[in-house]
Amino acid sequence: MRSDPSVWDAYPEQAFRNWLVRVDGRGGTDFKSSSLEVYTVQWRRFVKYNQERGRRLTEVTATDVSSFLSSLHSENRDQRERYRQLLERVFAAIHDGNPSTGYVNPAALEHQEPEAEWTRVAGNLPTSFLTPAERGVLIRYLQSPMDKMAPEDRWRELRNRALVATFLGAGLKVAEATRLTVHCMAETDQDAWVEIGVPRSQYSRRVLPAPFAVRILRHWMAERMTGLELTRDGGDQSEFLFPAHQYGGRLHPITPLRNTALIVCASGLSDSRTERTSPQTLRNSFMAELFESGHTTREVASALGFETILTAERMKHAWQQWKDGH
């Protein structure tokens, strides 16, 4: 059933609830119940903000979204960005992926106004790095035995740990990790490589992950199929290495961000760490470990997929400055 924008205007909260429960097309969702509650509260807050200003959802502009985000005095940059991502996803759903000619998603602010007022908050600190000790804490958690849990929860936890391992142990971006397929691993007798394909780009590359990441990825690949629902012909519905759920499908970019935060919290790392810890932090930390191991800027640029060596040189300088302050 296609989405009707007029229904969202008339019944914004009911339409949102309907969208949440049908997000995977089977009456299920990749969201945990606690996340559903948070998203519902956030959406209600956004709807109220616009209703007070006489704005229907189909009339909302990028300026409206930016003003709303700026009004969230208690949220830091990361929280505002997660809010923005939720709104972008909902506005895409309102038009069911088939907007009118000239329509621009009003919440796609990172493309329209990357230096907007809503980004200028106390929590907007530069992305940093993990220290070697902090990397050790996170790696130990990723490899630790899991508590007894339901099969579906175990499958999801294994997926999330492997996903985080690609950020910390292979330096992947979120967009790269969500595009990986089950054919991404290339192994020899000595090494295991991850093949990263970048559409319409010359920057496809091969990355040699850290040994811990290879072990976690192998474990996940061995158990991935055990939890996937099968189609009638016996094949799974997705070749993505990290399916959105057990029916397949590609992960939405919000999911890795949320799950990284959950794993960082579960590992105990957030108890002592005050700096933000995102997939980009973990990617930066993979890069820092390469520098620590004596790799050249050319080698780091190749491993991270930087377009120029100059980018690697700037990142090395940023890492050295950060390290001097720690």
C-alpha positions as CSV (number, residue, x, y, z in Angstrom):
1,M,0.0,0.0,0.0
2,R,1.5,3.3,-1.1
3,S,1.9,6.3,1.2
4,D,-0.5,9.2,0.8
5,P,1.0,12.5,1.8
6,S,-2.5,13.9,2.6
7,V,-3.0,11.2,5.3
8,W,0.3,12.3,6.9
9,D,-1.0,15.9,7.0
10,A,-4.3,14.8,8.5
11,Y,-3.1,12.1,10.9
12,P,0.6,12.6,11.4
13,E,1.0,10.5,14.6
14,Q,-1.1,7.6,13.3
15,A,0.6,7.6,10.0
16,F,4.0,7.6,11.8
17,R,2.9,4.6,13.9
18,N,1.8,2.8,10.8
19,W,5.1,3.4,9.1
20,L,7.1,2.1,12.1
21,V,5.4,-1.3,12.1
22,R,5.5,-1.8,8.4
23,V,9.1,-0.6,7.8
24,D,10.3,-4.0,6.8
25,G,7.3,-4.9,4.7
26,R,6.3,-7.9,6.8
27,G,4.7,-6.2,9.8
28,G,8.0,-6.3,11.6
29,T,10.7,-3.7,12.3
30,D,14.5,-3.5,12.9
31,F,13.8,-1.2,15.8
32,K,13.9,-2.3,19.4
33,S,10.8,-1.6,21.5
34,S,12.8,1.0,23.5
35,S,13.8,2.8,20.2
36,L,10.2,2.8,19.0
37,E,9.2,4.7,22.1
38,V,11.9,7.2,21.7
39,Y,11.1,7.8,18.0
40,T,7.4,8.2,18.8
41,V,8.2,10.9,21.4
42,Q,10.6,12.6,19.0
43,W,8.1,12.6,16.2
44,R,5.3,13.9,18.4
45,R,7.6,16.8,19.4
46,F,8.3,17.6,15.8
47,V,4.6,17.5,14.8
48,K,3.7,19.8,17.7
49,Y,6.4,22.3,16.8
50,N,5.0,22.6,13.2
51,Q,1.4,22.6,14.3
52,E,2.1,25.6,16.6
53,R,3.4,27.4,13.5
54,G,0.6,26.4,11.3
55,R,2.7,24.1,9.1
56,R,1.4,21.0,7.5
57,L,4.0,18.2,7.0
58,T,3.8,18.6,3.2
59,E,4.7,22.3,3.6
60,V,7.7,21.8,5.9
61,T,10.9,23.3,4.4
62,A,14.6,22.8,5.2
63,T,14.5,26.1,7.1
64,D,11.7,24.7,9.3
65,V,13.7,21.6,10.1
66,S,16.8,23.5,10.8
67,S,14.9,25.9,13.1
68,F,13.4,23.0,14.9
69,L,16.8,21.3,15.5
70,S,18.2,24.6,16.7
71,S,15.4,24.8,19.2
72,L,16.5,21.6,20.9
73,H,18.5,23.2,23.6
74,S,19.2,20.0,25.6
75,E,20.5,18.0,22.7
76,N,24.2,17.9,21.5
77,R,25.3,17.7,17.9
78,D,25.2,13.9,17.8
79,Q,21.7,13.8,19.2
80,R,20.5,16.5,16.8
81,E,22.0,14.6,13.9
82,R,20.2,11.4,14.9
83,Y,17.0,13.4,15.1
84,R,17.7,14.8,11.6
85,Q,18.3,11.4,10.2
86,L,15.0,10.1,11.6
87,L,13.2,13.1,10.0
88,E,14.9,12.5,6.7
89,R,13.8,8.9,6.7
90,V,10.2,9.8,7.6
91,F,10.0,12.5,4.9
92,A,11.2,9.9,2.3
93,A,8.4,7.6,3.5
94,I,5.8,10.3,3.3
95,H,6.3,10.5,-0.5
96,D,6.9,6.7,-0.7
97,G,10.1,7.2,-2.6
98,N,8.2,8.9,-5.5
99,P,8.1,12.7,-4.7
100,S,6.9,15.3,-7.1
101,T,9.3,16.9,-9.6
102,G,11.6,19.3,-7.9
103,Y,10.9,18.0,-4.4
104,V,13.9,18.1,-2.0
105,N,13.8,16.2,1.3
106,P,13.6,19.0,3.9
107,A,15.6,17.0,6.4
108,A,18.5,16.4,4.0
109,L,20.4,19.2,5.7
110,E,23.9,17.8,5.5
111,H,23.8,18.4,1.7
112,Q,22.0,21.7,1.9
113,E,23.5,23.6,4.8
114,P,26.5,21.7,6.4
115,E,27.4,24.7,8.6
116,A,23.9,25.5,9.7
117,E,23.1,27.1,13.1
118,W,21.7,23.8,14.5
119,T,25.2,22.2,14.3
120,R,26.8,24.9,16.5
121,V,26.3,23.4,19.9
122,A,28.5,22.5,22.8
123,G,28.5,18.9,21.9
124,N,29.9,19.6,18.4
125,L,33.4,18.6,19.1
126,P,35.8,17.3,16.4
127,T,35.8,13.6,15.9
128,S,38.6,12.1,17.9
129,F,40.4,8.8,18.2
130,L,40.5,5.9,20.7
131,T,43.7,5.4,22.7
132,P,45.3,2.0,22.5
133,A,43.9,1.1,25.9
134,E,40.4,2.1,24.7
135,R,40.7,0.1,21.6
136,G,41.7,-2.9,23.8
137,V,38.5,-2.4,25.9
138,L,36.3,-2.4,22.8
139,I,38.1,-5.3,21.1
140,R,37.8,-7.5,24.3
141,Y,34.0,-6.8,24.3
142,L,33.6,-7.6,20.6
143,Q,35.2,-11.0,21.2
144,S,33.6,-11.7,24.6
145,P,31.1,-14.6,25.1
146,M,27.5,-13.5,24.9
147,D,24.9,-13.9,27.6
148,K,22.2,-16.4,26.9
149,M,19.6,-14.7,24.7
150,A,16.9,-15.5,22.2
151,P,18.1,-16.7,18.8
152,E,16.9,-13.5,17.1
153,D,18.6,-11.3,19.6
154,R,21.8,-13.4,19.3
155,W,21.8,-13.1,15.5
156,R,21.4,-9.3,15.8
157,E,24.1,-9.0,18.4
158,L,26.5,-11.0,16.3
159,R,25.7,-8.8,13.3
160,N,26.3,-5.6,15.3
161,R,29.6,-6.8,16.7
162,A,30.8,-7.7,13.2
163,L,29.6,-4.4,11.9
164,V,31.5,-2.5,14.5
165,A,34.6,-4.6,13.9
166,T,34.6,-3.4,10.3
167,F,34.9,0.2,11.5
168,L,37.5,-0.4,14.2
169,G,39.4,-3.2,12.5
170,A,39.2,-2.3,8.8
171,G,38.5,1.4,8.7
172,L,35.3,1.3,6.7
173,K,32.8,4.1,6.4
174,V,29.1,3.4,7.3
175,A,28.1,3.6,3.6
176,E,30.8,1.1,2.7
177,A,29.9,-1.4,5.4
178,T,26.2,-1.3,4.6
179,R,27.1,-2.1,0.9
180,L,29.2,-5.1,1.7
181,T,28.0,-8.5,0.4
182,V,28.8,-12.0,1.3
183,H,31.3,-12.1,-1.5
184,C,33.5,-9.3,0.0
185,M,36.0,-11.6,1.7
186,A,39.1,-12.7,-0.3
187,E,41.3,-15.1,1.5
188,T,44.8,-16.6,0.9
189,D,46.7,-19.1,3.0
190,Q,48.2,-16.1,5.0
191,D,45.7,-13.3,4.8
192,A,42.0,-12.3,4.5
193,W,41.1,-9.2,2.6
194,V,37.9,-7.2,2.4
195,E,37.0,-6.0,-1.0
196,I,35.3,-2.6,-1.0
197,G,33.5,-1.6,-4.1
198,V,32.7,2.1,-4.6
199,P,30.0,2.7,-7.3
200,R,31.1,5.0,-10.1
201,S,34.4,5.6,-8.5
202,Q,38.0,4.7,-9.1
203,Y,38.5,4.2,-5.4
204,S,37.4,0.6,-5.0
205,R,40.0,-1.0,-2.8
206,R,41.2,-4.0,-0.8
207,V,41.7,-3.7,3.0
208,L,43.6,-6.1,5.2
209,P,41.6,-6.0,8.5
210,A,43.2,-6.4,11.9
211,P,43.3,-10.1,13.0
212,F,40.5,-9.6,15.6
213,A,38.2,-8.2,12.9
214,V,39.0,-11.2,10.6
215,R,38.0,-13.6,13.4
216,I,34.8,-11.7,14.2
217,L,33.8,-11.5,10.5
218,R,34.5,-15.2,9.9
219,H,32.3,-16.1,13.0
220,W,29.5,-13.8,11.7
221,M,29.7,-15.2,8.2
222,A,29.5,-18.8,9.6
223,E,26.4,-18.0,11.7
224,R,24.8,-15.4,9.4
225,M,22.7,-17.9,7.5
226,T,21.4,-19.7,10.6
227,G,19.1,-16.8,11.4
228,L,18.1,-15.7,8.0
229,E,14.6,-16.5,6.8
230,L,14.7,-18.4,3.5
231,T,12.7,-17.8,0.3
232,R,10.5,-20.6,-1.2
233,D,13.3,-21.6,-3.5
234,G,15.7,-22.1,-0.5
235,G,17.8,-18.9,-0.9
236,D,18.0,-16.0,1.4
237,Q,16.6,-12.7,0.3
238,S,19.7,-10.7,0.7
239,E,23.4,-11.0,-0.2
240,F,24.3,-8.1,2.0
241,L,26.8,-9.1,4.6
242,F,24.9,-7.2,7.3
243,P,21.2,-7.6,6.4
244,A,18.8,-5.1,8.0
245,H,16.8,-8.0,9.6
246,Q,16.3,-11.7,9.2
247,Y,14.3,-11.3,6.0
248,G,17.3,-9.5,4.3
249,G,17.4,-5.9,3.1
250,R,20.0,-3.2,3.3
251,L,20.7,-1.5,6.6
252,H,19.6,2.1,6.9
253,P,22.5,4.4,7.8
254,I,21.0,5.2,11.1
255,T,21.3,1.6,12.3
256,P,25.1,1.4,12.5
257,L,25.3,4.7,14.3
258,R,22.8,3.6,16.9
259,N,24.3,0.2,17.3
260,T,27.8,1.5,17.6
261,A,26.7,3.7,20.5
262,L,25.0,0.7,22.2
263,I,28.1,-1.5,21.9
264,V,30.4,1.3,23.2
265,C,28.0,1.6,26.2
266,A,27.9,-2.2,26.7
267,S,31.6,-2.5,26.6
268,G,32.0,0.0,29.5
269,L,34.0,2.3,27.4
270,S,31.6,5.2,27.8
271,D,32.0,5.0,31.6
272,S,35.5,6.6,31.4
273,R,35.4,8.3,27.9
274,T,33.9,11.7,27.5
275,E,34.6,12.3,23.8
276,R,32.1,11.2,21.2
277,T,32.5,7.7,19.9
278,S,31.0,7.1,16.5
279,P,31.8,4.8,13.5
280,Q,34.0,7.7,12.3
281,T,35.9,7.7,15.6
282,L,36.5,4.0,15.1
283,R,37.6,4.5,11.5
284,N,40.0,7.2,12.6
285,S,41.3,4.8,15.3
286,F,42.1,2.2,12.6
287,M,44.0,4.9,10.7
288,A,45.9,5.9,13.9
289,E,46.9,2.3,14.4
290,L,48.3,2.1,10.9
291,F,50.4,5.2,11.6
292,E,51.5,3.7,15.0
293,S,52.6,0.6,13.1
294,G,54.8,2.7,10.8
295,H,52.7,2.8,7.6
296,T,53.3,5.7,5.3
297,T,50.7,8.3,4.4
298,R,50.5,6.8,0.9
299,E,49.7,3.4,2.4
300,V,47.2,4.9,4.8
301,A,45.5,6.9,2.0
302,S,45.2,3.6,0.0
303,A,43.8,1.6,3.0
304,L,41.2,4.3,3.9
305,G,40.2,5.2,0.3
306,F,41.3,8.8,0.5
307,E,41.3,10.6,-2.8
308,T,44.7,12.2,-2.2
309,I,47.7,11.7,0.0
310,L,47.2,15.2,1.3
311,T,44.1,14.0,3.2
312,A,46.1,11.3,4.9
313,E,48.8,13.9,5.8
314,R,46.1,16.2,7.3
315,M,44.7,13.3,9.3
316,K,48.1,12.3,10.5
317,H,48.7,15.8,11.7
318,A,45.3,15.8,13.5
319,W,46.1,12.5,15.1
320,Q,49.5,13.7,16.3
321,Q,47.9,16.9,17.8
322,W,45.2,14.8,19.5
323,K,47.8,12.4,20.9
324,D,49.9,15.3,22.3
325,G,46.9,16.4,24.2
326,H,46.4,12.9,25.7
